C-alpha cells in the first residue's frame, strides 16, 4: 500500500495519463504520429527529487512535472500536456491510484472475512452469554457472534466495491470542463486506454461526492473493525476472560507488571477507526467548492486519502491476524453463563406461563418476583421456580430450562453464511 501512494508511483501515473492523452491526440489526427512515437520513446517519469527541485521555482507541482518530463524531448515536447489542464492529470491519475489501492483493501477484507467465517464455524455450538447494556441477557453461541461479524464484513466489501466503481472515472475536459481545448473523443480514447470511464460531466475537476463516498466506505470498514475489536477488549477483561489476543513467547504486556496481557492490537484498531471517521468528514467537507473549482480540497486530500487507505490496510491485516490467533475459552464462557443461576431462562418461563393461560402482566410479575430475589440474594433462579407450586403445576420446567433451545436455529444463520462463502446452503424445513 505504501508503494501505491509513493511519490514515484504518483509521477508514473501522471505520465501514464499524459501518454494516454498524447496517443488519443495522435489518433484523432491533431498530434503527428511520428511526434507521439518519439515522445513515448524518449520520455520517462522524472524523479521526485527533480520535480521537487523545479517546484521550488514554479510553486506548481504539475507544471514542475511537465517541465521535468519534457527536458529530454526537444522540440517534440510542445505536444506533451497538449490541451490539458492540471486537474485532467491529477484527477484521472488519482482515479488510477484509488483503483489499485482499493484492490488491496478488498483483498484485506476478503482475508478478514475468511478468518472470521472459519472461526465462526469452529465455534458454532460454543454456548456463551449474550449481553445487552453490558448485562447478561440470553445465551447465544460464540460462532453466531462471529457469523454476524462476517455478514457485516461482506456488507463493507460491497460498499467499498461500489465506491471504487464510482471512482473508476477520468476527465480530460480541460479548464472548467467545456472541452474548449480538448475533445470528448480524446477523453474517451484516453480513458479507455487507462481502464476508466469518461466522467459524464465535470467542472475543472471531478466532483468530490465520489471521493466522499469512498472515504465514507473506508470509514465504515474501520468502524466495523472498531466494533469487533471493542468486543474482544470486553471479552478479554479479567472479570470476563472469555477470549483474548494471541500472546507470543517473550512478549511483555507491561514494563512494570509481568502478569499483564493487554489487548493492545484491539485498542490500536479502535484508535485508528477514529481517524478514519475524521477523514470521512474531510471528504464530506470537500464536496462543496467554489464555482467550477477551488483547491481547498486538494491539501486535505493529500493527507486524507493516502492515510485512510494505509490505515484501513493496516487495520485489516492486524484484525485478520487477531482473529486467526484468537484465544477462545469455552470453559470460561460456560462458567459466566451459569454465574446468575439460570436467570436467562426468565423469558422462556414467561412465555410458557402465557401459553398456559395466564395474562402476560400477571405472568411477568410472577417470574420477575423470583428473578429479583435470585439477583439480590445470589440464589439459583431455577430452584426458586421449582419451589413455586403455582408455576410447577402450569408448565413443563424441563422444557423451560432446556439450554439447547437457545441454539436451536443457529443452522439457519450458518446456512446463509455458507452461501456467502460459496458453499451450498443447507435446506431447512
N, C-alpha and C positions, 0 to 999 in steps of 0.2 A: 504493500500500500504506500509506503514511503517513496518508493520509486515512481509510482503513478503520479504523485504530487510534487516530484522533484523539479527543480528549475530546468534541468536538462530535458526531462520529458515534456515539459511545457513548451520549450522552444522547438522541440521536434514536432510537436503537434501544430504549432503556429506555422512551421514550414510546410507541413502536410496540407494545411488549409490553403496556403499561398500557392502551392503547386497544383492542387485540385482546381483552384480558380484559374490559374495560368493555362492548364490544359483545356479547360472549358472555353476560355477566350480563343484558344487556338482552334477548337472545334467549330466555333461559330464564325471563324474567319477574321477576327479582329487582330489577334497576335499572329505573326508569321510562324508557321510550323517549325521552321528552322530555328527561330529565336527561342521558342518554347523548349525545343530539344537541347539547345545549347545551355540554357539556364538550368534545366534539370540535370544535365551532366556536370555542371560546374558548382552548383550551389550546395551548401551543406549547412546544417544547423549551427549557428555560432555558439560559442561557449557562453555560459552565464557571466563569466568574468568580462568578456569583451562587450557584451550587451550592457552590463553594469557600468563599464568604463564610459561608453558612449552616452548612457542615460544621465550620467552626471552633468553632461553638457546639454542634452536635449530636454531633460526633465519629462521625458515621454517614453514609456517602455516599448511600445510597438514601433515608434519611429526609430528608436535605437536598434531594435531588432532588424528592421528593414535596412537600415544603413549598414549594419554588420553583415547581414546576409548578402547584400549587393556588392560588397567590397571586391569580390573576385569575378564579377560578372561583366565588367567593362561596359560598352555601350548597350549591350543587351539588358542591362539592369534597369532600363527605363520601363520594361514591361513587368518588372517584379512589383507586386502590390498594386497593379494597374486597376483603377476603378473602384478600389475598396476603401472602406473606412476602418478605423482601428477595431471597432466593435464587431465588424464582419469576421475578423480573425479571432478576436478574443472570445466571443460568444460561441462561435462554431467550434473552436478548439476546446473550449470548456465542455461543450456537449460530448466531445470525444473522451475527454478525461473522465467525466462522470460515468460514461458507459463502462469504461474499463474498471474504475473504482467500484462501480455498482456490481459488476460480476463478482468481485472479491467479497463484497458484503453478502451477496446471495449465496456464495459458497460457504461463508461463515454461518449463515442462518441454517443452511442445509446440514452442516455438521452438528450444530447445536440441536436441531430438531431430531436428528438421528440418535444423538446421545440421550436426549430426554425420552424418546419413544422406546428405546431399548431398556432403560431403567424403569420405565412405566410398566412394561410387560413383566419385567423381573419382579416387581412388587405389586402386581395387580390384585393379589389377595392378602397383602400385608395390612392388617387392620390397624388403624390409628384413629385418634380422636379428632374430629373436625371442630374447629373453633370459630366462633363469631364474637366480635368485640374483644377478642383475646381470651374468651371464656369457653370452657367445654360446651359443645353443642351436642352433636350426634356423631357416631362412628362413620368413618369413610375408609378408603384404603389409600395407602401412600401412592400406589400406582395410579389411582384415579386422580389424585392431586397432580401428579406428573403428566398424566394424559391431558389435563386442562392446559398445562404449560405448552404441550406440543401443539394443540389446536391454536393457541394464541400465536406461537411462532409461525405457524402456517399462514395465519392472517397477516402477520407482519411481512412475511415474504411477498404475499400478494400486493400489499400496499407499496412496498419498495419497487417491485416489478412494474407496477402501474406508473409510479412516479418516474422511474427510469425511462419508460416509454414516452412519457410526457416531455422528457428532456432529450429525446432522440431526434432533435431538430437542429438545423443550421440556418443561418441567414447571411446572404451576400447581397443585400438590397441597398447598400450604400447609406449615405447620410440621410437621416430621418426616414429611411425605409421606402423611398419612392422609385428605386431603380433608375434614377436620373443618370447615374454614371456607370451602371452595370445593366444587367437584364435578367428577367426571370429565367430565361433559358440557361444562362451561365450559372445561376444559382442552382437550378435543377441538376445540371450535369455535375457540378462540383459536389453537391450534397450526395448524389448517387454514388460518386466515387468514394466518398468518405463513409458511406453506410448510414447516412442520415436522410431525413425527410426535410424538404424546404418548409420553413415556418409559413403558415397560411397568410400571416401578416406580421410585420414587425415595425417598430419605430426605428430609431438608430440602434436599438438593442432588442434582444429577445425579452419579452415581457417577463417580469420576475415572479409571477404567480407560479410558473413552472418550478423555479428554484425553491420557492416557499413550500410547495407541495413535497418536494424531495427532502428538504430539511425536516419537515414535519414527519414524514415517514420514517426517517432515521431516528428522530426523537421518540417515536412510538416504539421502535425496536429497543431503544435504550430504556424506555420506561417499562417495557415488558421484562427486560433483564433485571431492572431495578426491583420489580415486584418479586421475581423469582429469588433473587439474591437476598432480599429482605426476609422472605420466608425461611431461607436457610439460616440466616442470622438468628431468627427467633427460635428455630428448632435446635440451634447449637447452644442456646443458653444453658448454663449449668443445671437450672431447675427443670429443664425440659430434656435436653440431651438426646433427642431422637435422631438427629443427623448432624454431621459436621464435615468440614472441609478436609481434604487429604492433608496429612501432616507428615512431611518427609523426614527420613533419618538425618539427624544433625540440625534440623530446623529449630529455631528458637522463637517462642511466642512472646517473650518479654526479656528485656535486658536485666530486669530485677527479679522476676518471679519465674523460676524454672518450670512451674507446673502449667503455665498458660498455653492454651491452644486457641488462638483467636481467629475469627472468621474474616481475615484481612482481605482476601480476594473478593468476597461478597461485599465487604464495605467499600472496596475500591470501585466495584461496579456501580454501587448505589451513588457514590460521589460523582462519577463520570456522567451518570444519567442526568444530573443537574445541569452540567454543561450543555448536553445535547438539547435539553428543553430550552435553555437560553439561546442556543443557535437557531432553534425553530422560531423563536420570537424575532431574531435578527432577520430571518427570511421573510417573515410577515411584514416587518417594518420596511423591507426593501421593495415591496410591491408598489408603493406609492412614490413615484418620482415626478420631477417637474417636466411637463410637456412631453416632447419626444424622448428626452433622456436628461438625466444629470449623472454625476458619478458618485453620489453619496452611497450607492450600493456597493461600489467596487471595493473600497477599502475594507468594508465589513466582510464581503465575500472572500477576500483573500485570506482571512483568518477563519471564518466560519466553515466554509466548505471543506478545505483540507482537514481542519481539526475534527469536524464532525465525522468524516469518513475514517480518519485514523483512529478516533476514539471508539467508534462502533466496531471497527475491525478488531481492535484490541479486546473490547468487552466480549465480543462473540467468541474469540479464541479462549479467553480466560473462563468464560461461562461453560463452554464445552468441556474444557479440562476439568472444571469443578464438578460437573455432573458425572462425567466418566469415572472420576475417582471418589465420588461422594460416599462417605461412610454412613451407612444406614443401620440403625439399631432397632430391629423389630421387637426385641425383648423390652426395651425401654418404652417403646410405643404402647405395648400391651400393659405395662405397669402404669403408665399415665392414664391409659384408657380406664383402668379399674380404680383410679385414685378417688373417684367420687362415689364409690359404692353403687354403681349402676344407675346414677341419676339420668343418664342419657336415654333410659327406657321410658321416660315420662310421657313423650308424645305417643309412643305405641300403646301405653296404658290408657291415655286419654281417648284415643280413637277406639280402642276396644270397649271402653265403657260407653261411649256414644253409640257404638254398634249394638250394645246390649239394651239400649232403650233410654238411657239417661239423657237429660238435657245437657247440652255442651257446657254451659256455665256451671252446672252442678258437678259434672264430671271433672271439670278443670279445678274447681275448688277442692274436690276430694283428693286429686293427685297432688296438687300444689301443697296441701297440708303436710303430706308425707315427705314431699321433696324438700320443703323448707326445714323440716325437722332434721332430715338427713344432712342437709347442708350445714345447719347451725351446730349440730351436735356431733357431726362426724360419724353418723350411723350409716348402715347399709340400707339403701332405699328399697331394695328387693325384699329384705327381711321385714321392714316396716309394712310393706304392702301385703306380704304373706300373712301378717298378723291382723289384717283388717278383714273381718268376716264378711262385710258387705261387698267388698271387692272380690274376694275369693269365690263368693257364690255367684258372681256375674260373668267372670271372664276366665279364659284358659291362660293361666300365668306362664305355663311352659311355652306357649306360643308367643305371649307378650315378651318374655325375656329371652327370646331366641336371637343370639348375637349375629348369626349368619344372615338374618333378614336384612341387615344394613348393606350387605354386599350382594344382594340377590340379583340385581340387574346391572352390575358393572360390565357384564359381557356386551351389553348393547353399546356402551361407550367405546369399548375396546374394538368392537367390530367396526365402528366408524373410524377409529384411529388406524386400523389396518387398511381401510380404504384409502386413507391419506398416504400411508407408507407405500401403497401399491400392491398390497396383498389382498386376496379376495375376502370380502366381508362374510361373516357368518350369517346364516338365516335364522331368525328368531320367530317363534310362533306368536 
